[in-house]
C-alpha cells in the first residue's frame, strides 16, 4: 500500500571489515518496545567535481534545520562521473559508493534516494528539489523497528566494535536487510561550486567512508518486542578522524528503508 500511495503521489508531483554473528537463539531477546519516532535516510550521490552538488548539500541542511538531525539522516556518497577527473578518483570517492551508484542505475548529479522509495518495484532517483516532499511523505508512516547502536573504539589498534540492536515495534514480524555504514563529518577538501569557482577548503559533511558489514546488508527478522543483536568489527583508516565519525544503521526491504538511526563515535 505504501508503494502504491507513493507511486500515485510521485505521478502527481529518485573497508576492511569482519563480522561476527551470534546464533539466532542467542541474539534474539524480548524487551518491551520503546516509543520511537520515524527517521528518514537521504542517500546523496554527489561528487567533488559536480558544480551543482553544493545545492543538494544546502537542501539537506535546510531539511535538518526543519526536522532535526535525529530525523533527517543524510549520507553523502561520492560516486559516479563527477567523483573522478580524467579517470582519477577524487579524495572522497569510494569503490563501494560507486557500486551503489551503478546498482541503482543513477545518472546525473546531484541525485538522491529518499528511503529508497520505489515506483513499480524500481528504486526511484529524485532531484534534490523533490527531497522535501518525499521526506514529508515518509514521516507519515510509523517506524516498524528501532535501533540501539553501541560503539567501542580502540584508538591504539585503530579498530572499532559496533553492536547494532534491532528492536521489533510492529505487531507482525519485520524482515529486511540491515546495512551499517561509517560516515565522517568535517572533512576539509576541495569542491567545485555552482558559480564555476573551486573552494579549496570546503567543509564536507556526513561523507560515506565504508560499509561496516556486507555492502548489501545482513538478514534480520524481529517480532514485536524482539531484539536482534548484530556485532561487527571494522579497521579504521588512519585518514579518518574518529571524533568526526558516526555509524548509520538502517533496515530496508523491497519497498524501501523501514527505519534508520545514527550514532556518533
N, C-alpha and C positions, 0 to 999 in steps of 0.2 A: 504494500500500500504506500509506504514511504517513497519507493521508486516511482510509482505511478503519479503520486501527487507532485513530486518534484519535476517529473518529465513534463507535466501539464504546465507547471509554473514556468519552466525554462522556455517552453514553446511560446509562452506569453511574454516574456520579458525581452566552462573547463579548469681493515684494521686487523689487526691481529687479535683474534678472538677465540676464547674457549667457552664451552657451555656445559654446565653440569645440571642435569635434570634429575631430581629425585623421583622415586616411583610415584605413580598416581595415588596409590593408597596412602603414602606418607605425606604428600604435598597438598592434599585436599582437606581443609579444616572447615568446620561450620562455625560461623560467628553471626551475630545479629547485624544485618547490613546497615551502614550509616546512611543518613541522607546526604546526597551529593548533587551538585549542580552539573549541568552539561557543559562540556568544553568542546571547542572546535579546532580541528587541525587544518592549517593552511600550509600546503607544500608550495613554496615559492621557487619555481625553476628559473634561475637567474644566471647572470654572468657578469664578470668584471668588464667585459668589452661591450656590454649591452647598454646603449645610451639611455634607453627608456626604463631600465630596471629600477633606478632610484625612485621613479614614480610609484612603483609597486611597493617599495620599502616605505614610502610616505603613507600609502594606504594602510599598510599593516600597522604603522604607528598610530594612525587615526582610529583604527578598529580597537587597538589595545587601549587607547585613551577612553574610548566609548564604553567598552565592555570589561576591561581589566585584563591583566596578564595571566590570570588563572583561567580565564575563559577563552581568550584567543592565544593559541599556541602555534607559532609560526616557525617554520624551518626553511632556511634559505639554502637551496640545493644548487650549487654551482655546477652547471652541466650544459650540454648542448653546444651549438656552434659559437655562442658568444662567451664560452668559457675557455676558448682557445684562440690563438693567433698564429697564423702560418703553421698550424699543426701542433704548436707547443701549448700545453695546458697552462692556464692561469694558476697563481698560487693557491687558490681556494677550490680548485677543481678536484673531484674525486671520481674514480672509476665506477664506484657503486652508484653515485649520483647520476652518472652518465647512463648507466644501465637502466635506472628508473626512467630517465628521460626518453630513452629508446623504447622501453617496455610499454609506456603509456602512449606511444606514437605522438609525442608532442612536437609542435613546430612553432616557430616564432617565439620571441621572448620580449618582455616578461609574460609568463603564463603560469597558471597555478591550478592546483586541485584543492577544493574545499571539502574536507571529509571524504574525499574520493567518491563524491556523488556520481551516480550513473544515469545514463539515458539509454533506454533499450539495451540494458545489460553491458554497456560500454562506459568506462570511466570518462567523465566529461571535463575537458580542459576549459578553464574560464579565464577571461581577461580580468586584470586586477580591478577594473571598473565594476565587475559583477560580483566581487568577493563579498561586499557588504550585504547584498540581498541574499546570497547563499548562506552567510553566517546567520542572519536573522531567521531564515527558514530552519536551519538546523537546530537553533536554540529552542524551537517549538517542540522538540522531542525530548523525552526523559532518557537519562543515561541508564542502560541496562546493566552496566558494571561500573565499579570504581577501582582505583589503584592506590596502593601504598608502595612507594619506592624508597628503598634504603641503599645508601652508597657508602662504601668503606674504601677510602683512598690510602694506598701505601706509597707515600711520596718517595721513599728511598728506592723501592723496587719499581717505581713508575708503573704501578698497576692499580686497578680499581675493581672491587667486587660490587656487583649490582644485583640486588634482590628486588623482584617485582611481584607483588601480591595482587592478584586479580580477584575481586570480590563480586559475586553474583548478586544483583539487585532485582532482576526481573522475576516474575512469577514462574516463568518457564526456563529451561536450560538455555544458556547463551554459549555459542561456539564461534570461534574465529581464529585468526592468526594474530599472535602477539608479536609486534615489532618493537624493538628497543634501539634507540639511536642516541649517539652522543653528539651534542651541539656545543658550539663555543661562541661567546659574545666578545665584543670589544676587540675585534681583530683590525689592526691598522694596516691597510693595504690600499692600492690604487683602485679607482673606479671611474669609468667614463660617465659623463653627465649628459642630461638632455640638451644642454646648450652647446654640446660638442667639446667641452673642456675636459680635462682629466684632473681629478682630485687625487693627489699622491697619498694623502693620509685620510682616506675615507674610513669611517667607523662602521665596520661590517658586523651585524648582529645576527644571533641565532643561526650560525653557519653550520650546516651538516658536515661533520668530520668523519664519522664512521658508524657502521651498524654494529651494535654490541652483540647481537645474536645473528642468526641466519638473516641475510638481507631481505628475505621474504617472510620471515617470522616463524614462530613455533605454534603448533596446535594447542589451543587452550579451550576447555569446556568447563563451565561452572553452573551449578544450580543456585537457586535463591539461598543466600547466606553462606554459600560455599566459597572457600578461598583456595585458589591455585597459586602455588608458590614456585617461581622460576628463579634460578640462581645463575649468574654469569660472571665471568672474569674477562677483563679487557686490558691489554697493554696500552699505556698512554704514550702517544708520540711526544718526544721531548719538545717539539714546537708548540704543543698545546699548553695553555696556562690553566691549571686545574681550577683555580678560583673563579675563572671565567666560564667554566664548563657546566653543563647540565645534562640530565638524562631525560629523554622524551620517550614515553611508552604509550602505545595505542593498540587497540584491538579492532580488526576490520574483518568484514566478510564480503560476500559478493554484492551487497547493497551499499557498501561504504564503511567508513570509520564509525565504530559504535561508541567509543569514548577515548579520550586522550588525557594524559597528565604529564606534568613536567616537574622535575626536582633538581635543584641546583646542588653542586658539589659542596 
